[in-house]
Amino acid sequence: MNAFLSGLSRLRRGPCEMVASIIIAIGVVMLMQPFAIEFFTWSFVVTLIGTVMFVIVSHFPE
């Protein structure tokens, strides 16, 4: 448990926000593509995960 908490303390806002933004962008692209219904079906979930991740990560230290 202590190793997990020390690992969390090393996370920084910049790189994690970039990952969250990329996940949101992937979700939007999945929403707008006309080829695969599976991508369209999962696009909302992917966008939602990216948004929740961005909100959580925005509270990390600089």
N, CA and C atoms as a LAMMPS dump frame, in Angstrom:
ITEM: TIMESTEP
0
ITEM: NUMBER OF ATOMS
186
ITEM: BOX BOUNDS ff ff ff
-5.0000000000000000e+02 5.0000000000000000e+02
-5.0000000000000000e+02 5.0000000000000000e+02
-5.0000000000000000e+02 5.0000000000000000e+02
ITEM: ATOMS id mol type element x y z
1 1 1 N 0.825 -1.201 0
2 1 2 C 0 0 0
3 1 3 C 0.862 1.256 0
4 2 1 N 1.951 1.232 0.759
5 2 2 C 2.827 2.39 0.832
6 2 3 C 3.491 2.664 -0.515
7 3 1 N 3.854 1.609 -1.25
8 3 2 C 4.449 1.776 -2.57
9 3 3 C 3.438 2.392 -3.537
10 4 1 N 2.187 2.018 -3.406
11 4 2 C 1.139 2.586 -4.267
12 4 3 C 0.992 4.077 -4.024
13 5 1 N 0.982 4.488 -2.764
14 5 2 C 0.832 5.91 -2.435
15 5 3 C 2.049 6.719 -2.869
16 6 1 N 3.231 6.15 -2.736
17 6 2 C 4.42 6.877 -3.189
18 6 3 C 4.438 6.981 -4.714
19 7 1 N 3.89 5.972 -5.401
20 7 2 C 3.783 6.044 -6.858
21 7 3 C 2.812 7.12 -7.301
22 8 1 N 1.724 7.282 -6.562
23 8 2 C 0.759 8.338 -6.891
24 8 3 C 1.344 9.723 -6.683
25 9 1 N 2.23 9.865 -5.723
26 9 2 C 2.802 11.184 -5.453
27 9 3 C 3.742 11.63 -6.566
28 10 1 N 4.227 10.708 -7.379
29 10 2 C 5.119 11.067 -8.476
30 10 3 C 4.38 11.514 -9.732
31 11 1 N 3.083 11.313 -9.785
32 11 2 C 2.315 11.717 -10.959
33 11 3 C 2.234 13.237 -11.033
34 12 1 N 2.36 13.762 -12.218
35 12 2 C 2.289 15.199 -12.428
36 12 3 C 1.16 15.535 -13.387
37 13 1 N 0.696 16.763 -13.318
38 13 2 C -0.484 17.175 -14.065
39 13 3 C -0.268 17.172 -15.573
40 14 1 N 0.833 17.709 -16.042
41 14 2 C 1.043 17.898 -17.477
42 14 3 C 0.899 16.641 -18.308
43 15 1 N 1.707 15.612 -18.051
44 15 2 C 1.604 14.402 -18.876
45 15 3 C 0.258 13.688 -18.732
46 16 1 N -0.291 13.687 -17.531
47 16 2 C -1.575 12.998 -17.326
48 16 3 C -2.713 13.738 -18.015
49 17 1 N -2.665 15.069 -18.025
50 17 2 C -3.687 15.834 -18.752
51 17 3 C -3.596 15.573 -20.246
52 18 1 N -2.368 15.408 -20.748
53 18 2 C -2.2 15.126 -22.169
54 18 3 C -2.804 13.767 -22.521
55 19 1 N -2.595 12.764 -21.686
56 19 2 C -3.177 11.435 -21.927
57 19 3 C -4.701 11.519 -21.896
58 20 1 N -5.256 12.246 -20.919
59 20 2 C -6.706 12.393 -20.827
60 20 3 C -7.258 13.108 -22.066
61 21 1 N -6.561 14.121 -22.537
62 21 2 C -7.007 14.847 -23.733
63 21 3 C -6.971 13.959 -24.966
64 22 1 N -5.957 13.114 -25.055
65 22 2 C -5.867 12.195 -26.194
66 22 3 C -7.011 11.184 -26.151
67 23 1 N -7.354 10.704 -24.961
68 23 2 C -8.475 9.766 -24.836
69 23 3 C -9.782 10.438 -25.252
70 24 1 N -9.975 11.69 -24.854
71 24 2 C -11.173 12.427 -25.264
72 24 3 C -11.208 12.582 -26.778
73 25 1 N -10.077 12.926 -27.378
74 25 2 C -10.016 13.09 -28.834
75 25 3 C -10.313 11.777 -29.549
76 26 1 N -9.799 10.673 -29.028
77 26 2 C -10.085 9.363 -29.627
78 26 3 C -11.582 9.075 -29.567
79 27 1 N -12.216 9.403 -28.444
80 27 2 C -13.657 9.199 -28.317
81 27 3 C -14.454 10.024 -29.313
82 28 1 N -14.027 11.257 -29.547
83 28 2 C -14.73 12.118 -30.508
84 28 3 C -14.551 11.589 -31.93
85 29 1 N -13.343 11.144 -32.254
86 29 2 C -13.107 10.571 -33.59
87 29 3 C -13.947 9.307 -33.772
88 30 1 N -14.03 8.49 -32.725
89 30 2 C -14.862 7.289 -32.797
90 30 3 C -16.326 7.66 -33.027
91 31 1 N -16.76 8.771 -32.468
92 31 2 C -18.142 9.21 -32.625
93 31 3 C -18.441 9.655 -34.054
94 32 1 N -17.463 10.259 -34.714
95 32 2 C -17.718 10.856 -36.025
96 32 3 C -17.385 9.968 -37.209
97 33 1 N -16.76 8.828 -36.986
98 33 2 C -16.398 7.978 -38.117
99 33 3 C -17.629 7.199 -38.607
100 34 1 N -17.737 6.988 -39.919
101 34 2 C -18.933 6.317 -40.458
102 34 3 C -18.743 4.836 -40.789
103 35 1 N -17.628 4.217 -40.4
104 35 2 C -17.296 2.886 -40.896
105 35 3 C -17.687 1.737 -39.978
106 36 1 N -17.448 1.875 -38.68
107 36 2 C -17.657 0.742 -37.767
108 36 3 C -18.646 1.13 -36.67
109 37 1 N -19.724 0.398 -36.574
110 37 2 C -20.744 0.677 -35.566
111 37 3 C -20.216 0.407 -34.159
112 38 1 N -19.249 -0.507 -34.031
113 38 2 C -18.683 -0.793 -32.717
114 38 3 C -17.954 0.425 -32.154
115 39 1 N -17.216 1.124 -33.017
116 39 2 C -16.538 2.345 -32.563
117 39 3 C -17.56 3.384 -32.124
118 40 1 N -18.618 3.537 -32.904
119 40 2 C -19.655 4.501 -32.55
120 40 3 C -20.322 4.123 -31.231
121 41 1 N -20.537 2.836 -31.02
122 41 2 C -21.194 2.366 -29.801
123 41 3 C -20.367 2.681 -28.56
124 42 1 N -19.072 2.525 -28.64
125 42 2 C -18.195 2.737 -27.488
126 42 3 C -17.682 4.167 -27.379
127 43 1 N -17.992 5.043 -28.317
128 43 2 C -17.432 6.394 -28.32
129 43 3 C -17.839 7.201 -27.092
130 44 1 N -19.086 7.078 -26.658
131 44 2 C -19.522 7.841 -25.485
132 44 3 C -18.775 7.4 -24.24
133 45 1 N -18.591 6.105 -24.083
134 45 2 C -17.893 5.583 -22.908
135 45 3 C -16.442 6.055 -22.899
136 46 1 N -15.782 6.014 -24.041
137 46 2 C -14.385 6.451 -24.129
138 46 3 C -14.277 7.941 -23.822
139 47 1 N -15.17 8.745 -24.379
140 47 2 C -15.159 10.18 -24.106
141 47 3 C -15.438 10.458 -22.632
142 48 1 N -16.363 9.735 -22.046
143 48 2 C -16.681 9.914 -20.634
144 48 3 C -15.495 9.543 -19.744
145 49 1 N -14.816 8.45 -20.049
146 49 2 C -13.641 8.052 -19.27
147 49 3 C -12.558 9.12 -19.369
148 50 1 N -12.333 9.649 -20.551
149 50 2 C -11.339 10.712 -20.719
150 50 3 C -11.706 11.965 -19.958
151 51 1 N -12.981 12.315 -19.944
152 51 2 C -13.425 13.505 -19.231
153 51 3 C -13.277 13.347 -17.725
154 52 1 N -13.685 12.204 -17.204
155 52 2 C -13.542 11.951 -15.762
156 52 3 C -12.066 11.923 -15.382
157 53 1 N -11.251 11.309 -16.224
158 53 2 C -9.815 11.28 -15.964
159 53 3 C -9.24 12.693 -15.952
160 54 1 N -9.671 13.55 -16.878
161 54 2 C -9.181 14.923 -16.932
162 54 3 C -9.569 15.69 -15.668
163 55 1 N -10.783 15.5 -15.191
164 55 2 C -11.234 16.183 -13.981
165 55 3 C -10.403 15.745 -12.769
166 56 1 N -10.127 14.445 -12.667
167 56 2 C -9.335 13.938 -11.551
168 56 3 C -7.898 14.424 -11.639
169 57 1 N -7.329 14.357 -12.835
170 57 2 C -5.928 14.732 -13.033
171 57 3 C -5.713 16.229 -12.824
172 58 1 N -6.727 17.018 -13.054
173 58 2 C -6.563 18.461 -12.89
174 58 3 C -6.312 18.857 -11.439
175 59 1 N -6.5 17.925 -10.515
176 59 2 C -6.223 18.193 -9.107
177 59 3 C -4.825 17.731 -8.692
178 60 1 N -4.056 17.144 -9.606
179 60 2 C -2.697 16.711 -9.304
180 60 3 C -1.795 17.942 -9.17
181 61 1 N -0.675 17.819 -8.471
182 61 2 C 0.262 18.954 -8.364
183 61 3 C 0.96 19.225 -9.702
184 62 1 N 1.431 20.426 -9.85
185 62 2 C 2.163 20.816 -11.073
186 62 3 C 3.39 20.04 -11.195
